[in-house]
Amino acid sequence: MGASKTDYHYEWMARIRMKLNGEAIYGGGASHLLIKTDELGSLHAAAKEMEMSYRKALRIVKHLEAHFDRPFLKKAIGGAGGGGSELTDFARAFVYRFREMEDKVLSYTHSLADRYFSDAEMDRLLAIDKPEESLSDS
């Protein structure tokens, strides 16, 4: 195809959610919360950084633990160093596997976007049914 007249700067996104019997049980929000918890060593700190109430964060974790029938967090009770939360081995493997899948889906989404919505293809599509310039515009 010929050179494009315009450079289009669209942002492509893809969202993945795991569902069980029609109910969403895991997605980007829960994944982000658990990754932040892993990075910060605290569910409370992760929730705070995400501007989420601790109660909501805890509800998300409890929901996951109920669905997968295993703990997602190992909790340390406060003390001299304070409390904290650490992902269980299962949770860490699950979370980072999900993140890897998200990265691959987004990469594939970008490759499809490059194929179907390149600048030249967008020029061609936008020319379809384009209103003709009126005489007063000349």
Secondary structure, 3 states (H helix, E strand, C coil): CCCCCCCCCCCCCCCCEEEECCEEEEEHHHHHHHHHHHHHCCHHHHHHHCCCCHHHHHHHHHHHHHHHCCCCEEEECCCCCCCEEEECHHHHHHHHHHHHHHHHHHHHHHHHHHHHCCHHHHHHHHHCCCCCCCHHHC
